[in-house]
């Protein structure tokens, strides 16, 4: 109880909340993309459950993130997974538009996509949160729990914007591809190569964004052509 009254506790809590505000923008985009094709009631459930489960995942991930990121090829595999997720979201697999697919299975698929993407995109973020918590598990859990409404609000807002301006869907998918490129070139196995070519992360991010958008749009057009009578 004394820890809750100490100034250091509240300073650490503010730090964690602020870090999550700054770092959760791309996560809100992923959540919105994954849930946008669901009915309104299922959208809310997918956003709340997905965000809550992602926070629990982050707490567990914080305990092992620093060690996990030292393993070779972890971030490369994570970046490739993000590329796959981005293409699937743009194509429409994770956010089906047809009425026959808007079922409980669709909501579970959206939550699964949210968790997979958050797992990859949070690997480096949780290290900053863990540093702010200073080893205080109560502070860590409380700070991340408070961040849930922020992510839920951001995701709900993004869905509204996507419905109004469909171009944002493409930009969101491009953002996932961009983060994928950054993630791949952040792997410590590739650091010597990046050291010799400092422009490589930027190039990988651009290529990742282009790959997701072009592949997703191509598969989307094929899917539309197949569904047409």
DRENPA-748650 format. One record per residue: residue in one letter; x, y, z of N, C-alpha, C in turn. Coordinates in pm, 1 decimal. Layout:
N
 code     n.xx     n.yy     n.zz    ca.xx    ca.yy    ca.zz     c.xx     c.yy     c.zz
    a        X        Y        Z        X        Y        Z        X        Y        Z
...
# end
This chain:
229
 code     n.xx     n.yy     n.zz    ca.xx    ca.yy    ca.zz     c.xx     c.yy     c.zz
    x     82.6   -120.3      0.0      0.0      0.0      0.0     85.8    124.9      0.0
    x    198.9    117.6     71.2    288.7    232.3     75.6    342.7    264.9    -63.3
    x    364.6    157.6   -142.7    417.1    178.8   -278.5    319.8    258.6   -362.2
    x    185.8    236.5   -339.0     84.5    308.0   -416.5     83.2    456.5   -383.6
    x    130.4    492.2   -264.3    128.3    632.0   -221.4    257.4    704.6   -255.1
    x    357.9    631.8   -298.7    486.7    693.5   -327.9    487.2    767.5   -460.1
    x    563.9    875.7   -465.4    571.8    956.8   -587.7    632.1    877.2   -702.5
    x    729.2    790.1   -671.4    795.2    711.3   -776.0    695.6    620.7   -847.3
    x    598.0    567.1   -771.3    497.4    479.0   -831.6    415.2    555.3   -934.0
    x    369.5    674.4   -897.9    282.8    752.2   -988.0    359.7    806.0  -1107.3
    x    484.6    841.0  -1084.8    568.4    884.8  -1197.0    587.0    770.2  -1295.5
    x    615.2    648.9  -1243.3    629.9    531.8  -1329.6    501.9    499.2  -1402.8
    x    386.5    514.3  -1335.4    257.7    486.7  -1398.2    231.9    581.3  -1514.7
    x    260.1    709.3  -1493.6    242.9    808.8  -1601.1    335.1    776.6  -1718.1
    x    456.7    734.4  -1688.6    551.6    698.4  -1794.6    498.7    584.0  -1879.8
    x    447.5    479.1  -1812.9    397.4    361.5  -1886.0    277.6    398.9  -1973.0
    x    185.0    477.8  -1917.1     67.5    519.7  -1994.8    110.9    602.7  -2115.3
    x    205.6    692.5  -2094.4    252.3    778.8  -2203.7    322.8    696.5  -2311.5
    x    405.1    601.7  -2270.2    473.3    514.3  -2366.7    370.4    438.8  -2450.4
    x    264.8    389.5  -2384.8    161.8    315.3  -2457.6     83.8    403.1  -2552.9
    x     59.3    528.5  -2514.5     -8.7    621.9  -2605.4     74.3    641.2  -2731.7
    x    205.8    658.4  -2713.3    295.3    684.6  -2826.4    310.7    560.9  -2914.8
    x    321.3    444.3  -2851.3    355.9    323.0  -2925.4    235.9    241.3  -2972.7
    x    115.0    279.0  -2933.5     -1.2    196.6  -2965.4    -75.7    241.5  -3090.1
    x    -25.4    342.3  -3160.6    -93.8    389.1  -3280.6   -104.5    281.9  -3386.7
    x      7.1    212.6  -3414.4      2.1    108.1  -3517.4    -81.4    -11.5  -3471.9
    x    -83.8    -38.8  -3340.3   -167.6   -147.9  -3290.5   -316.1   -116.9  -3309.1
    x   -353.6      9.9  -3290.0   -492.7     50.1  -3310.3   -532.7     32.1  -3456.3
    x   -440.2     58.3  -3547.6   -468.4     39.2  -3690.2   -493.7   -107.7  -3721.0
    x   -408.9   -196.0  -3666.1   -425.9   -339.8  -3689.1   -560.0   -387.7  -3634.8
    x   -594.6   -345.2  -3513.1   -721.2   -385.8  -3452.0   -838.9   -339.3  -3537.3
    x   -831.8   -214.5  -3584.8   -940.0   -160.9  -3667.8   -952.8   -237.8  -3799.0
    x   -840.3   -269.2  -3861.4   -842.7   -344.9  -3986.9   -901.3   -484.8  -3966.0
    x   -864.5   -547.3  -3854.7   -910.6   -683.6  -3828.9  -1059.4   -689.1  -3797.4
    x  -1112.7   -581.9  -3735.7  -1251.8   -585.6  -3689.0  -1348.9   -513.8  -3781.6
    x  -1300.2   -444.3  -3882.6  -1386.8   -353.7  -3958.6  -1498.4   -425.6  -4034.6
    x  -1480.5   -551.7  -4071.1  -1581.2   -621.6  -4149.4  -1686.1   -692.2  -4066.2
    x  -1674.3   -685.0  -3933.3  -1770.4   -752.0  -3845.9  -1892.1   -663.1  -3820.7
    x  -2005.9   -721.6  -3781.5  -2120.4   -639.7  -3739.8  -2082.4   -552.5  -3620.9
    x  -2157.3   -443.5  -3599.6  -2120.1   -344.7  -3497.7  -2100.9   -407.4  -3359.8
    x  -2191.8   -496.6  -3318.1  -2181.2   -557.8  -3186.6  -2056.5   -645.1  -3175.8
    x  -2027.1   -722.0  -3280.6  -1908.3   -806.3  -3279.6  -1782.0   -722.8  -3291.4
    x  -1789.5   -609.4  -3359.2  -1674.9   -518.1  -3366.6  -1631.1   -478.9  -3226.6
    x  -1728.7   -435.1  -3144.3  -1696.5   -391.3  -3008.6  -1635.8   -504.7  -2926.6
    x  -1694.6   -624.9  -2939.4  -1640.9   -739.9  -2865.5  -1498.8   -773.3  -2909.7
    x  -1477.0   -774.3  -3041.5  -1344.2   -807.3  -3093.8  -1240.3   -705.7  -3047.7
    x  -1278.8   -577.0  -3047.1  -1185.7   -471.5  -3005.3  -1153.2   -484.5  -2857.2
    x  -1257.5   -501.0  -2773.2  -1235.6   -508.5  -2627.7  -1159.4   -635.6  -2590.9
    x  -1205.8   -751.6  -2641.6  -1139.4   -877.8  -2609.3   -997.7   -881.7  -2666.3
    x   -984.2   -835.8  -2790.7   -853.0   -835.7  -2854.3   -754.6   -745.7  -2781.4
    x   -800.6   -624.9  -2744.5   -713.2   -530.5  -2673.4   -676.8   -583.1  -2534.8
    x   -777.6   -637.6  -2464.1   -751.7   -691.0  -2330.1   -654.9   -807.9  -2333.3
    x   -678.1   -900.9  -2426.8   -589.0  -1016.3  -2438.0   -449.0   -972.7  -2478.5
    x   -440.8   -869.1  -2564.0   -310.0   -819.6  -2606.9   -231.9   -761.0  -2489.7
    x   -302.4   -692.9  -2398.2   -235.5   -636.7  -2280.4   -182.9   -748.4  -2190.0
    x   -264.5   -852.1  -2169.2   -219.0   -967.5  -2090.1    -95.8  -1030.8  -2155.5
    x   -101.5  -1040.3  -2288.4     11.7  -1095.6  -2362.9    136.4  -1010.4  -2343.1
    x    116.6   -878.1  -2342.1    231.6   -788.3  -2324.0    295.0   -804.5  -2186.8
    x    210.9   -824.0  -2084.6    265.7   -843.2  -1949.5    356.7   -965.0  -1946.6
    x    307.6  -1076.2  -2003.2    389.9  -1196.3  -2009.2    511.4  -1178.2  -2096.9
    x    493.3  -1106.7  -2207.3    602.7  -1086.0  -2301.7    712.2   -999.9  -2240.9
    x    672.6   -906.6  -2155.3    770.5   -817.1  -2092.4    874.0   -895.7  -2012.8
    x    832.2  -1007.6  -1955.2    922.4  -1087.0  -1871.9   1031.6  -1156.3  -1952.5
    x   1005.1  -1177.9  -2082.5   1100.1  -1255.5  -2163.3   1147.6  -1180.9  -2288.0
    x   1095.8  -1057.7  -2309.8   1121.8   -989.4  -2436.7   1270.6   -965.4  -2461.5
    x   1340.8   -915.0  -2360.0   1482.2   -881.7  -2379.6   1562.4  -1004.9  -2420.3
    x   1533.5  -1117.2  -2355.3   1605.1  -1241.1  -2388.2   1560.3  -1296.1  -2524.1
    x   1428.2  -1284.2  -2550.6   1373.3  -1336.0  -2675.8   1432.3  -1264.4  -2796.1
    x   1451.4  -1132.4  -2783.3   1501.4  -1054.8  -2896.2   1648.9  -1082.2  -2925.9
    x   1717.0  -1150.5  -2834.8   1856.2  -1187.2  -2860.1   1868.1  -1314.9  -2941.1
    x   1758.2  -1387.9  -2956.8   1761.4  -1510.6  -3036.7   1770.5  -1474.7  -3184.7
    x   1851.1  -1548.7  -3260.6   1866.3  -1516.7  -3402.7   1738.0  -1542.9  -3481.2
    x   1712.0  -1452.4  -3576.2   1603.1  -1464.9  -3673.6   1462.4  -1448.8  -3615.6
    x   1450.2  -1417.4  -3486.2   1317.0  -1400.1  -3427.3   1243.8  -1283.6  -3492.4
    x   1312.6  -1169.4  -3507.0   1247.9  -1051.4  -3564.6   1228.3  -1066.1  -3715.7
    x   1316.4  -1140.8  -3780.3   1296.4  -1167.4  -3923.6   1167.4  -1246.2  -3943.2
    x   1150.8  -1352.4  -3863.2   1028.5  -1432.8  -3874.1    905.8  -1350.7  -3835.2
    x    921.2  -1265.3  -3734.6    810.7  -1179.6  -3694.0    771.7  -1081.1  -3803.8
    x    871.4  -1024.1  -3871.1    843.5   -933.0  -3981.3    772.8  -1001.6  -4096.3
    x    814.8  -1123.1  -4128.4    748.5  -1199.6  -4234.6    604.1  -1231.3  -4197.0
    x    582.4  -1261.2  -4068.2    446.1  -1285.6  -4021.4    360.4  -1160.3  -4036.0
    x    418.0  -1044.4  -4006.9    345.4   -918.4  -4022.6    308.8   -892.4  -4168.4
    x    399.3   -925.1  -4260.2    369.2   -909.5  -4403.1    248.1   -994.9  -4440.7
    x    246.9  -1117.9  -4391.9    135.4  -1208.5  -4419.8      5.0  -1154.2  -4362.1
    x     11.5  -1101.7  -4238.6   -106.8  -1044.5  -4174.2   -157.3   -923.8  -4252.4
    x    -63.8   -835.4  -4293.0   -103.0   -715.7  -4367.8   -171.8   -748.8  -4498.9
    x   -117.5   -844.5  -4571.8   -179.6   -886.1  -4699.2   -318.2   -944.3  -4673.8
    x   -329.0  -1029.9  -4570.3   -457.5  -1091.0  -4539.0   -562.4   -989.3  -4499.7
    x   -522.4   -886.8  -4423.2   -616.4   -783.7  -4382.1   -663.9   -700.8  -4500.9
    x   -572.6   -666.7  -4590.2   -610.6   -587.0  -4706.8   -695.0   -668.8  -4803.4
    x   -659.9   -794.7  -4818.1   -737.3   -883.1  -4905.3   -879.0   -900.6  -4853.6
    x   -891.2   -898.7  -4719.6  -1023.6   -909.0  -4661.4  -1048.8  -1038.1  -4587.9
    x   -946.7  -1125.6  -4575.5   -967.1  -1254.2  -4509.6   -996.5  -1236.9  -4361.4
    x   -927.2  -1140.7  -4298.9   -946.3  -1124.9  -4154.6  -1064.5  -1035.9  -4122.3
    x  -1120.4   -969.5  -4225.4  -1235.9   -883.6  -4203.2  -1335.9   -906.4  -4313.5
    x  -1397.8  -1023.7  -4319.6  -1485.0  -1058.9  -4429.8  -1603.9   -966.6  -4440.7
    x  -1644.9   -938.1  -4565.0  -1752.2   -843.2  -4586.4  -1885.2   -911.0  -4612.5
    x  -1885.1  -1036.9  -4654.6  -2009.5  -1102.8  -4689.2  -2086.6  -1142.6  -4565.0
    x  -2221.3  -1135.9  -4574.3  -2305.4  -1162.5  -4457.7  -2288.1  -1304.8  -4406.4
    x  -2259.6  -1398.6  -4495.2  -2247.1  -1538.7  -4454.0  -2124.6  -1563.2  -4366.3
    x  -2027.0  -1474.6  -4377.3  -1903.9  -1493.9  -4299.4  -1904.3  -1418.3  -4168.1
    x  -2006.5  -1333.4  -4145.7  -2007.9  -1250.6  -4026.3  -2062.7  -1332.1  -3909.1
    x  -1985.2  -1426.5  -3861.0  -2025.9  -1518.7  -3756.5  -1930.4  -1508.0  -3639.3
    x  -1959.1  -1590.1  -3538.3  -1868.6  -1594.1  -3422.7  -1728.4  -1634.5  -3465.4
    x  -1718.1  -1719.4  -3565.9  -1587.3  -1761.1  -3615.2  -1511.1  -1641.9  -3669.7
    x  -1583.8  -1548.9  -3735.5  -1519.8  -1428.6  -3787.9  -1462.6  -1343.1  -3677.0
    x  -1534.6  -1331.5  -3563.8  -1485.7  -1253.3  -3451.8  -1361.7  -1318.2  -3391.4
    x  -1364.1  -1450.9  -3377.0  -1247.6  -1520.3  -3322.1  -1126.4  -1505.7  -3413.8
    x  -1150.5  -1506.8  -3545.7  -1041.6  -1488.1  -3641.1   -982.4  -1348.0  -3626.2
    x  -1069.5  -1247.8  -3603.1  -1021.9  -1110.1  -3584.7   -937.2  -1099.4  -3458.2
    x   -983.8  -1161.0  -3349.0   -908.7  -1157.0  -3223.5   -773.7  -1226.5  -3240.0
    x   -773.3  -1340.7  -3311.8   -647.6  -1412.1  -3335.5   -549.3  -1324.8  -3414.2
    x   -600.3  -1254.7  -3514.9   -514.6  -1165.9  -3594.5   -458.8  -1054.0  -3508.7
    x   -543.9   -996.6  -3422.8   -500.3   -888.6  -3333.5   -387.0   -935.9  -3243.1
    x   -402.2  -1055.8  -3186.0   -300.7  -1107.8  -3094.3   -169.0  -1136.6  -3166.6
    x   -177.5  -1196.7  -3285.0    -55.6  -1226.8  -3360.6     19.8  -1099.7  -3395.7
    x    -53.9  -1000.3  -3446.3     11.0   -874.8  -3486.5     68.2   -802.5  -3365.6
    x     -7.1   -798.8  -3255.6     40.9   -729.0  -3136.3    163.8   -796.6  -3078.8
    x    166.8   -929.9  -3086.9    282.8  -1004.4  -3038.0    409.4   -960.6  -3110.1
    x    401.2   -950.3  -3242.5    518.8   -913.5  -3321.4    553.8   -765.9  -3302.5
    x    452.6   -679.1  -3308.2    476.8   -534.7  -3306.1    517.2   -484.5  -3168.5
    x    496.8   -566.4  -3064.1    524.6   -521.4  -2927.8    657.2   -570.4  -2873.5
    x    731.4   -649.5  -2951.5    856.2   -706.7  -2900.6    951.6   -600.3  -2847.8
    x    971.0   -493.3  -2927.0   1062.8   -389.6  -2881.5    994.5   -289.0  -2789.3
    x    861.8   -271.9  -2806.4    788.9   -174.5  -2724.3    788.7   -212.5  -2576.6
    x    774.2   -341.4  -2547.9    761.3   -383.7  -2408.5    889.2   -361.4  -2329.4
    x   1001.8   -353.3  -2397.1   1127.2   -326.7  -2325.9   1123.9   -186.6  -2265.5
    x   1068.8    -88.9  -2341.8   1054.9     47.6  -2290.2    958.2     51.6  -2172.2
    x    849.5    -24.1  -2180.2    752.2    -29.5  -2071.8    814.0    -94.2  -1948.3
    x    887.9   -203.6  -1968.5    951.9   -272.0  -1856.4   1052.7   -180.5  -1786.5
    x   1124.6   -100.9  -1864.5   1221.7     -7.4  -1806.8   1150.4     97.4  -1721.3
    x   1034.6    145.6  -1769.9    959.1    245.3  -1694.4    902.5    186.3  -1565.9
    x    865.8     56.4  -1569.6    809.9     -9.1  -1450.8    916.2    -36.2  -1345.3
    x   1042.0    -47.7  -1386.9   1151.3    -68.2  -1293.1   1139.4   -196.3  -1213.3
    x   1080.3   -300.9  -1273.5   1068.0   -428.9  -1205.6    945.3   -441.3  -1117.3
    x    863.3   -336.2  -1109.2    741.2   -340.3  -1027.7    627.9   -401.3  -1110.1
    x    591.1   -527.2  -1081.4    490.2   -597.5  -1160.4    352.4   -533.5  -1145.8
    x    317.8   -486.5  -1024.5    189.5   -419.0  -1003.2    180.6   -293.8  -1089.5
    x    287.7   -218.6  -1093.2    292.6    -96.8  -1174.5    278.9   -130.7  -1321.7
    x    345.6   -235.9  -1364.6    340.5   -278.0  -1504.3    198.2   -316.8  -1544.9
    x    134.5   -402.5  -1464.5     -0.1   -450.1  -1497.1   -100.5   -335.1  -1493.6
    x    -91.5   -248.9  -1392.2   -184.6   -137.0  -1379.3   -169.4    -39.0  -1494.6
    x    -45.3     -9.9  -1532.1    -20.7     82.8  -1642.4    -73.4     30.1  -1774.6
    x    -50.6    -99.0  -1800.8    -99.4   -158.8  -1925.2   -251.9   -170.5  -1924.9
    x   -311.7   -199.8  -1806.9   -457.7   -209.9  -1797.8   -523.1    -75.6  -1827.8
    x   -465.0     31.4  -1777.5   -519.4    165.6  -1803.6   -509.1    200.1  -1950.7
    x   -411.4    140.1  -2019.9   -393.1    171.7  -2162.2   -500.0    106.5  -2250.4
    x   -576.1      6.6  -2197.0   -677.3    -62.0  -2277.0   -780.6     35.5  -2333.2
    x   -840.5    125.3  -2249.4   -938.8    219.1  -2305.2   -880.6    307.7  -2415.4
    x   -752.6    341.0  -2403.8   -689.9    424.4  -2506.0   -684.7    351.6  -2639.4
    x   -645.8    223.6  -2636.3   -638.4    144.6  -2759.6   -777.9    118.6  -2815.3
    x   -875.1     89.6  -2725.9  -1012.8     66.1  -2770.2  -1068.8    190.2  -2837.9
    x  -1047.0    307.7  -2776.7  -1095.7    432.2  -2835.7  -1029.4    458.0  -2970.2
    x   -896.7    437.7  -2974.9   -824.3    460.0  -3100.6   -871.0    366.7  -3211.0
    x   -896.4    240.1  -3175.8   -941.9    142.0  -3275.3  -1082.2    176.2  -3325.2
    x  -1171.8    213.8  -3232.3  -1308.4    250.7  -3270.8  -1307.5    371.4  -3362.0
    x  -1222.2    468.2  -3329.7  -1210.8    587.4  -3414.2  -1158.4    551.5  -3552.1
    x  -1059.4    461.3  -3557.9  -1002.6    421.3  -3686.3  -1106.5    351.3  -3773.9
    x  -1193.0    268.2  -3713.4  -1297.3    200.3  -3790.9  -1392.5    302.2  -3851.7
    x  -1429.9    403.5  -3773.4  -1518.5    509.2  -3824.9  -1453.2    582.2  -3941.1
    x  -1324.9    611.4  -3929.7  -1253.2    680.7  -4037.1  -1241.4    592.6  -4160.8
    x  -1218.4    461.2  -4139.2  -1206.9    368.7  -4252.2  -1338.5    357.0  -4329.1
    x  -1449.7    360.7  -4255.4  -1579.6    354.3  -4321.4  -1606.9    480.4  -4402.0
    x  -1556.0    592.1  -4353.4  -1578.5    719.8  -4422.1  -1481.4    740.5  -4537.0
    x  -1355.3    702.4  -4513.6  -1252.4    718.6  -4617.0  -1182.0    583.7  -4637.5
    x  -1227.6    502.3  -4732.4  -1170.4    368.6  -4756.2  -1019.8    369.4  -4784.0
    x   -967.0    482.8  -4830.8   -823.0    491.4  -4857.4   -741.5    461.9  -4731.7
    x   -800.0    489.9  -4614.3   -728.1    468.2  -4488.7   -699.4    319.3  -4468.0
    x   -786.0    232.8  -4522.6   -761.6     88.4  -4513.2   -630.4     52.5  -4581.9
    x   -611.5    107.9  -4702.8   -487.6     83.1  -4777.5   -367.6    140.8  -4703.6
    x   -384.0    262.2  -4648.6   -273.7    325.1  -4574.1   -240.4    244.1  -4448.2
    x   -344.7    189.1  -4383.2   -321.4    106.7  -4264.4   -244.9    -19.8  -4298.4
    x   -282.0    -83.7  -4409.6   -210.1   -203.5  -4453.3    -65.1   -168.7  -4488.0
    x    -46.4    -52.5  -4551.8     89.3     -7.7  -4585.1    171.6     13.8  -4457.8
    x    107.8     66.0  -4352.8    176.6     86.3  -4225.3    224.8    -46.7  -4167.5
    x    139.9   -149.8  -4177.2    180.5   -281.4  -4128.1    301.4   -332.6  -4206.3
    x    299.6   -314.5  -4340.0    414.2   -353.2  -4421.7    539.2   -275.3  -4385.3
    x    522.0   -146.3  -4356.3    635.3    -60.6  -4316.2    698.0   -112.7  -4187.0
    x    612.0   -141.9  -4086.8    661.1   -194.2  -3958.8    728.1   -329.8  -3978.9
    x    674.3   -410.5  -4070.8    735.0   -541.3  -4099.8    877.5   -524.9  -4150.8
    x    897.6   -430.3  -4242.8   1031.8   -404.7  -4294.4   1126.9   -360.4  -4184.5
    x   1078.6   -270.7  -4096.5   1160.1   -226.1  -3983.4   1195.0   -342.4  -3891.3
    x   1096.8   -428.2  -3865.9   1116.5   -541.9  -3774.8   1221.5   -637.7  -3829.2
    x   1213.1   -667.7  -3957.9   1308.0   -761.3  -4019.1   1451.0   -709.8  -4007.4
    x   1472.5   -581.7  -4039.4   1608.3   -526.4  -4037.8   1655.9   -493.4  -3896.8
    x   1567.7   -506.7  -3795.6   1608.4   -483.8  -3657.0   1671.1   -607.7  -3593.7
    x   1659.0   -721.5  -3659.1   1715.1   -845.4  -3604.1   1865.7   -830.5  -3585.9
    x   1913.4   -872.4  -3469.3   2056.1   -850.5  -3438.8   2147.7   -926.4  -3533.9
    x   2096.4  -1030.6  -3599.3   2177.4  -1103.6  -3696.9   2213.1  -1014.1  -3815.4
    x   2123.2   -920.5  -3847.8   2143.8   -833.6  -3964.3   2210.7   -700.6  -3928.6
    x   2241.7   -678.1  -3801.7   2299.2   -549.6  -3761.4   2430.8   -516.7  -3831.9
    x   2521.9   -614.0  -3851.8   2643.7   -580.3  -3926.8   2613.1   -530.1  -4067.5
    x   2515.8   -593.1  -4132.9   2477.5   -550.3  -4267.3   2415.8   -411.9  -4265.0
    x   2331.0   -386.2  -4166.3   2267.7   -254.4  -4153.7   2371.4   -147.9  -4120.3
    x   2473.8   -187.5  -4042.2   2580.2    -93.0  -4009.6   2656.2    -47.7  -4132.7
    x   2674.7   -138.7  -4228.1   2743.4   -103.5  -4352.4   2651.6    -30.1  -4449.7
    x   2521.6    -53.5  -4437.3   2423.7     10.2  -4526.9   2311.1     69.9  -4441.9
    x   2331.5    187.3  -4380.9   2232.3    245.5  -4289.4   2098.7    279.6  -4355.7
    x   2098.0    283.6  -4487.9   1973.9    313.0  -4560.1   1885.4    188.9  -4573.7
    x   1938.7     72.1  -4536.5   1867.3    -54.3  -4557.2   1732.7    -60.7  -4483.1
    x   1722.6    -16.6  -4355.0   1591.9    -21.3  -4287.3   1484.0     59.9  -4358.6
    x   1521.8    178.2  -4407.7   1424.6    261.4  -4479.6   1378.8    193.6  -4607.3
    x   1474.6    134.3  -4680.3   1440.5     63.9  -4803.7   1351.1    -56.8  -4774.1
    x   1384.9   -131.7  -4669.2   1304.7   -249.4  -4633.0   1162.4   -208.3  -4593.8
    x   1149.5    -94.7  -4524.5   1016.8    -46.1  -4485.4    933.8     -8.3  -4606.8
    x    996.6     61.6  -4702.2    926.4    101.8  -4824.9    883.6    -21.3  -4903.9
    x    976.1   -116.8  -4918.6    945.0   -239.2  -4992.4    836.1   -320.0  -4921.6
    x    840.7   -324.0  -4788.3    738.6   -395.6  -4712.2    600.7   -335.0  -4733.1
    x    593.5   -201.1  -4729.3    465.0   -133.7  -4751.5    413.2   -159.8  -4892.0
    x    502.6   -151.0  -4990.6    461.7   -174.8  -5129.5    418.1   -319.6  -5150.5
    x    491.0   -413.5  -5090.8    458.8   -555.1  -5107.1    319.7   -587.1  -5051.9
    x    289.8   -534.9  -4932.6    159.6   -560.4  -4871.7     47.3   -501.3  -4956.0
    x     64.1   -375.9  -4998.1    -42.4   -308.4  -5073.9    -63.4   -373.7  -5209.5
    x     44.5   -395.9  -5284.2     31.6   -451.3  -5419.6    -21.3   -594.8  -5416.0
    x     34.0   -676.6  -5324.9    -11.8   -815.9  -5315.7   -156.3   -822.8  -5267.0
    x   -187.5   -743.1  -5163.9   -323.0   -741.8  -5110.9   -425.2   -695.7  -5212.9
    x   -391.6   -591.1  -5288.2   -483.4   -539.8  -5390.2   -501.7   -641.5  -5503.1
    x   -393.1   -708.6  -5540.3   -402.0   -809.0  -5646.8   -493.3   -924.4  -5604.4
    x   -471.3   -975.6  -5483.4   -553.7  -1085.9  -5433.6   -698.4  -1041.0  -5414.1
    x   -714.3   -915.0  -5372.7   -848.4   -859.1  -5355.8   -922.8   -854.3  -5488.0
    x   -852.6   -812.8  -5594.9   -916.6   -805.5  -5727.7   -949.8   -944.7  -5779.3
    x   -862.5  -1040.6  -5755.3   -890.2  -1178.9  -5796.1  -1010.7  -1235.3  -5723.1
    x  -1017.7  -1204.5  -5593.7  -1128.2  -1252.0  -5512.4  -1260.6  -1193.3  -5561.6
    x  -1257.3  -1062.7  -5597.6  -1376.9   -995.1  -5648.7  -1418.0  -1054.5  -5782.5
    x  -1318.0  -1080.4  -5869.7  -1347.8  -1137.1  -6001.0  -1405.8  -1276.7  -5988.4
    x  -1356.4  -1355.4  -5893.9  -1407.4  -1491.9  -5875.1  -1549.8  -1490.8  -5822.5
    x  -1579.1  -1392.2  -5734.9  -1713.2  -1384.2  -5677.2  -1815.2  -1328.1  -5772.1
    x  -1769.2  -1254.5  -5875.8  -1861.4  -1194.0  -5971.5  -1929.3  -1303.1  -6054.8
    x  -2061.7  -1283.3  -6088.2  -2132.3  -1384.4  -6168.4  -2077.8  -1391.5  -6309.5
# end
